[in-house]
Amino acid sequence: MNVLLVNYTDSLGHRFNGGALIPWLRARGHHALHAVGLKQAPGNGSVSLSPSPKNFYGRTTSRLVNRLETAASIYNLFYPQAFLLPFNPVFKAADIVHYHIIHNQFISHLAFPWLTRLKPAVWTLHDPWALTGHCVHPFDCDRWKSGCSPCSHLDYPFALRKDRAWLNYKVKHFAYHHSRLHLVVASRWMLAKVQQSPLLKQFPIYHVPFGLDVQTFSPGNKTEAKARFNIPTDRVVIGLRAMKSPYKGLEYSIKVLESLPEGLPVHILTCQNKNLLTSVSHKFGLTELGEIDGDAAMVEFFRATDIHLMPSMVESFGMMAMEAAACGVPSVVFSGTTLPEICFAPEGGIVVEKGNAQELGEALLLLIKDEKKRLQIGQCARELASKNYSFDNYATAHLKIYERILLDSQHG
């Protein structure tokens, strides 16, 4: 089988953007390749689609299209890679094409009616953008169920200058209506969204949770892990992602940490951005790792963590909640997102009402003070992650989907 996986880039998020499937498929005798807008990974696992943003023509084209679409308040319609894809040898050679994140100014869904008739197509939906008039996450707005007219949140990413969300919605309706797609979602939360979508509910939908190497992502010696980061080994470490975003709920993390009583044996460990938690640095020990790269580094982060704080306002899956569970770390999360599902709350994590900082603080304080409960929940999270998040299961499920689609196409 010859599988072409299409994503806007290769190295960033390789475990869920199709990149990690390539060596797995190749090891089992299949031909697999990543076709990307921005090639960053070395080696022959990926190829850059034309026009590449690395060259002058690609950068110029991207800027012109971006200006046109911004002025017209439309999004992701006229980028040329999709319309050139059928002429590319890697597309011609493919038996099946698996699209991933295409809406980063990359593959136009206007080309789907053409592309999906040329080659059987799978599309993994990494967020709800495919079913809205412009936004990546609609939060509590449900106008995506009825046409996004009028749009009450033009400021949501991807923001529009004028209210043409209804037009974007209609273009998606036209494109999808004339396409042949098989959809993959990673969470039951996303599955429910797609099943309610007037745009997408007619397509076959497969629920396949993301996978990871549960041998690598596993519990370890916390004393040694804390010592490697120069964290006192008697401290309860609260790990979190420090990122300013309308989605990630950092403001709730800061608020709840500020509200914790003085004198607790707590240390804060962050990844991604620095200097965002200065308001609590005088109260508790603070170690900011900044950007960390690679599975080994993430494992060390979680092995040094006792409690994972992840009060995201929206998530379509939540990779860090999955990684924490695999490492035996309980997560504290908000309801109304996919995170309770991903961290196996209440057995493998604690879920509180979305936006309720008081409940969030109470849950955090409970785990800080009750070591037995913290360890019990973490152990349960590990057991459930081992059963549900094996990468081999994730990859095997995709191979079976490919085989089923190809078999149906031959008989159709």
C-alpha positions in Angstrom: 0.0 0.0 0.0 1.2 3.5 -0.8 0.1 6.1 1.7 0.6 9.8 1.3 0.1 11.9 4.5 -0.5 15.6 4.0 0.2 18.2 6.7 1.3 21.8 6.9 4.6 20.7 8.5 6.4 17.5 9.4 8.4 17.9 12.7 6.0 19.9 14.8 3.6 17.4 16.4 4.9 14.5 14.5 3.2 12.0 16.9 -0.2 13.1 15.8 0.2 14.9 12.4 0.9 11.7 10.5 4.7 11.8 10.8 5.0 9.0 13.3 2.9 6.7 11.1 5.5 6.7 8.4 8.2 4.6 10.0 5.5 2.3 11.4 4.0 1.7 8.0 7.4 1.3 6.3 8.4 -1.3 8.9 5.4 -3.4 7.8 6.2 -3.3 4.1 4.1 -0.3 3.0 5.3 2.8 1.3 4.5 6.0 3.3 5.5 9.6 2.8 4.7 13.0 4.4 3.9 15.8 1.9 4.2 19.1 3.8 4.0 22.8 3.2 7.1 23.4 5.4 9.7 20.6 5.5 11.8 20.8 8.7 12.7 17.2 9.5 15.8 15.8 7.8 15.7 12.6 5.9 13.4 11.0 3.3 10.3 10.8 5.4 8.8 14.0 4.0 8.8 16.1 0.9 8.0 19.8 0.5 5.0 20.7 -1.7 5.3 23.5 -4.1 5.2 26.4 -3.6 7.3 26.1 -0.5 7.3 29.0 2.0 11.1 28.6 2.2 11.7 30.0 -1.3 11.0 33.5 -2.7 8.1 32.4 -4.9 6.4 30.5 -2.1 6.8 33.4 0.4 5.5 35.9 -2.1 2.5 33.8 -3.1 1.6 33.2 0.5 1.7 36.9 1.3 -0.4 37.9 -1.6 -3.0 35.2 -0.9 -3.0 36.2 2.8 -3.6 39.8 2.0 -6.4 39.0 -0.4 -8.2 36.7 2.0 -7.7 39.1 5.0 -9.2 42.0 3.0 -12.1 39.8 1.8 -12.6 38.2 5.3 -12.4 34.7 3.8 -10.0 32.0 4.9 -7.9 29.2 3.4 -9.4 29.1 0.0 -6.8 30.2 -2.5 -3.5 28.8 -1.4 -2.2 27.0 -4.4 -0.7 23.8 -3.0 -3.9 21.9 -3.2 -4.6 22.7 -6.8 -1.0 21.7 -7.7 -1.1 18.5 -5.7 -2.7 16.2 -8.4 0.3 17.0 -10.7 2.8 15.9 -8.1 4.4 12.5 -8.6 3.9 11.6 -4.9 0.2 12.2 -5.2 0.0 10.2 -8.5 1.8 7.3 -6.9 -0.4 7.2 -3.8 -3.2 4.6 -3.2 -4.7 6.7 -0.4 -4.2 10.2 0.8 -4.5 11.1 4.5 -5.0 14.8 5.2 -4.2 16.2 8.6 -3.9 19.9 9.6 -4.6 21.7 6.4 -6.0 25.0 7.6 -2.7 26.8 8.4 -2.7 28.7 5.1 -2.0 25.5 3.2 -4.5 23.2 1.5 -7.7 24.7 0.3 -10.9 22.7 1.0 -12.2 24.1 -2.3 -9.9 21.5 -4.0 -11.4 18.6 -2.0 -14.1 17.7 -4.6 -11.3 17.2 -7.2 -8.7 15.7 -4.9 -11.0 13.2 -3.2 -12.3 11.9 -6.6 -8.7 11.3 -7.8 -7.6 9.4 -4.7 -9.5 7.9 -1.7 -9.2 10.4 1.1 -9.0 10.3 4.9 -9.1 13.6 6.9 -8.1 13.7 10.6 -9.9 16.6 12.3 -7.5 18.0 14.8 -10.0 20.7 16.0 -13.5 22.0 15.1 -12.4 24.4 12.4 -13.8 22.2 9.6 -17.3 22.6 10.9 -17.3 26.4 11.6 -17.5 29.6 9.6 -14.0 30.7 10.6 -13.0 29.9 14.2 -10.7 27.1 15.3 -12.7 26.6 18.5 -16.3 28.0 18.9 -16.1 27.8 22.7 -19.8 27.9 23.9 -21.2 29.3 20.6 -23.3 26.8 18.7 -24.1 28.8 15.6 -21.9 26.3 13.7 -25.0 24.1 13.8 -27.1 26.5 11.8 -24.8 28.4 9.4 -22.7 30.8 11.5 -25.0 33.8 10.7 -24.5 36.2 12.2 -21.1 35.5 13.8 -20.9 36.9 17.4 -17.2 36.3 17.8 -15.3 37.6 14.8 -12.3 38.0 17.1 -11.9 34.2 17.7 -9.0 32.8 15.8 -8.9 32.8 12.8 -10.3 36.3 13.2 -12.2 38.1 10.4 -12.5 41.8 9.7 -16.0 41.6 8.4 -18.8 39.2 9.2 -18.4 36.8 6.3 -18.4 33.7 8.5 -21.6 32.7 6.8 -19.8 32.8 3.4 -17.0 30.7 4.6 -19.6 28.3 6.0 -21.4 28.1 2.6 -18.1 27.5 0.7 -17.3 24.6 3.1 -20.8 23.2 2.5 -20.3 23.3 -1.2 -16.9 21.8 -1.1 -17.8 19.0 1.3 -21.1 18.2 -0.5 -19.1 17.4 -3.6 -16.3 15.5 -1.8 -15.7 11.9 -0.8 -14.2 11.9 2.6 -13.6 9.5 5.5 -13.1 11.4 8.8 -11.0 10.5 11.8 -11.4 12.1 15.2 -9.3 11.4 18.3 -11.9 12.0 21.0 -15.5 11.2 21.7 -16.0 15.0 22.3 -14.9 15.7 18.7 -17.0 12.7 17.5 -20.1 14.3 19.0 -19.3 17.6 17.4 -19.0 16.1 13.9 -22.1 14.0 14.3 -24.0 17.3 15.0 -22.5 19.2 12.1 -24.7 19.9 9.1 -21.4 20.1 7.1 -19.8 16.8 8.0 -22.2 14.4 9.6 -22.9 12.6 6.3 -19.4 11.2 6.1 -18.1 7.9 7.6 -16.4 8.8 11.0 -13.8 6.8 12.9 -12.9 7.4 16.5 -9.2 6.7 17.0 -7.5 8.2 20.1 -3.9 9.4 19.5 -1.2 7.0 20.6 2.3 7.2 22.1 5.1 4.9 23.2 3.7 3.9 26.6 7.1 2.3 27.4 8.9 5.6 27.0 6.1 7.6 28.6 6.0 5.8 31.9 6.4 6.5 35.6 10.0 6.9 36.9 11.9 7.8 40.0 10.5 11.1 41.0 13.3 11.8 43.5 15.9 11.5 40.8 13.8 13.5 38.3 13.3 16.4 40.7 17.0 16.4 41.5 17.9 16.8 37.9 15.9 20.0 37.8 17.4 21.1 41.2 14.0 20.9 42.8 13.9 20.0 46.5 12.8 16.3 46.6 10.4 16.9 49.5 8.3 19.4 47.4 5.0 18.5 45.7 5.6 19.6 42.1 2.8 21.2 40.1 3.5 21.0 36.4 1.8 23.1 33.8 2.2 24.5 30.3 2.9 28.2 30.4 1.3 29.6 27.3 -0.8 32.7 26.6 -3.7 31.6 24.6 -7.5 32.0 24.6 -7.7 28.2 24.8 -5.3 27.1 27.5 -6.6 28.8 30.6 -3.3 30.1 32.0 -5.1 32.8 33.8 -6.9 30.2 35.9 -3.6 28.5 36.7 -2.1 31.7 37.9 -5.2 32.7 39.9 -5.4 29.3 41.7 -1.7 29.3 42.5 -1.9 32.8 43.9 -4.8 31.6 46.1 -3.0 28.7 47.7 -2.1 29.1 51.3 1.3 30.2 52.2 3.8 27.6 53.5 2.7 24.7 51.4 5.6 22.4 50.3 4.9 23.2 46.6 7.2 23.8 43.7 6.0 25.0 40.2 7.5 23.5 37.1 6.6 25.0 33.7 7.3 24.3 30.0 7.0 26.4 26.9 7.2 30.1 27.8 9.0 31.8 30.6 8.3 34.8 32.8 4.5 34.3 32.8 4.2 33.2 36.5 6.2 35.9 38.2 3.3 36.7 40.5 3.8 33.3 42.3 7.6 33.0 42.1 8.0 34.7 45.5 5.5 32.3 47.1 6.7 29.0 45.8 9.7 27.7 44.1 9.5 28.1 40.3 11.4 26.3 37.6 10.8 27.4 34.0 12.1 25.0 31.4 11.0 27.0 28.4 10.6 25.2 25.2 11.4 21.5 25.5 11.9 19.3 22.5 11.5 15.6 22.1 9.8 12.7 23.9 12.7 12.2 26.4 12.5 15.8 27.6 8.7 15.6 28.0 9.1 12.3 30.0 11.5 14.0 32.4 9.1 16.9 32.8 6.3 14.5 33.8 8.5 12.3 36.0 9.4 15.3 38.0 5.7 16.4 38.2 3.3 15.2 41.0 0.2 17.1 39.8 -0.5 18.2 36.3 -2.6 21.4 36.1 -4.4 21.8 32.8 -7.4 24.2 33.1 -7.9 24.5 29.3 -11.1 26.2 28.2 -11.2 24.2 25.0 -9.3 21.2 23.7 -10.0 18.8 20.9 -7.8 16.1 22.5 -5.1 17.3 24.9 -1.8 15.6 24.3 -0.3 16.7 27.6 -3.1 15.1 29.5 -2.4 11.9 27.7 1.3 12.1 28.4 0.7 12.9 32.1 -1.6 9.9 32.4 0.9 7.6 30.8 3.6 8.8 33.2 1.2 8.2 36.2 0.5 11.8 36.9 -3.0 12.9 37.9 -4.4 15.9 35.9 -6.7 18.6 37.2 -9.0 19.8 34.4 -12.1 21.7 33.6 -15.4 20.1 32.5 -16.9 20.9 29.1 -13.8 19.9 27.1 -12.3 16.6 26.0 -9.8 16.6 28.9 -11.9 14.6 31.4 -12.2 11.9 28.8 -8.4 12.0 28.0 -7.2 11.9 31.6 -9.8 9.3 32.6 -11.5 11.5 35.3 -12.6 10.7 37.9 -10.5 7.6 38.2 -7.3 9.1 36.6 -7.8 12.8 37.2 -10.0 15.4 38.8 -12.5 17.4 36.9 -14.1 20.6 38.1 -16.7 23.1 36.7 -15.3 25.1 33.8 -14.2 28.5 34.9 -14.6 27.8 38.6 -11.3 28.9 40.1 -12.5 28.1 43.7 -13.3 24.4 42.8 -10.0 24.3 40.9 -8.1 25.4 43.9 -9.9 23.0 46.2 -9.0 20.1 43.9 -5.4 21.1 43.7 -5.2 21.5 47.5 -6.7 18.1 48.0 -4.0 16.4 45.9 -1.2 18.5 47.5 -2.2 17.4 51.0 -3.3 13.8 50.3 -0.3 11.9 49.0 -2.2 8.6 49.1 -5.0 9.9 46.9 -2.5 11.5 44.5 -0.6 8.3 44.0 -3.8 6.2 43.7 -5.2 8.5 41.0 -1.9 8.6 39.2 -1.6 4.8 39.2 -5.1 4.4 37.8 -4.3 7.0 35.1 -1.2 4.9 34.2 -3.1 1.7 33.9 -5.8 3.2 31.8 -3.3 5.0 29.5 -1.4 1.7 29.0 -4.6 0.1 27.8 -5.9 2.9 25.6 -2.9 4.9 24.3 -0.6 2.4 22.8 0.9 3.8 19.6 0.7 0.3 18.0 -3.1 0.3 18.6 -3.4 3.8 17.1 -1.3 2.9 14.0 -3.0 -0.5 13.5 -6.5 1.2 13.6 -5.3 3.6 10.8 -4.0 0.7 8.7 -7.4 -1.1 9.0 -9.2 2.1 8.0 -7.0 2.4 4.9 -7.6 -1.2 4.0 -11.3 -0.9 4.4 -11.5 2.3 2.3 -9.4 0.8 -0.5 -11.5 -2.4 -0.5 -14.7 -0.4 -0.7 -13.3 1.8 -3.5 -12.4 -1.3 -5.5 -15.9 -2.6 -5.2 -17.5 0.8 -5.7 
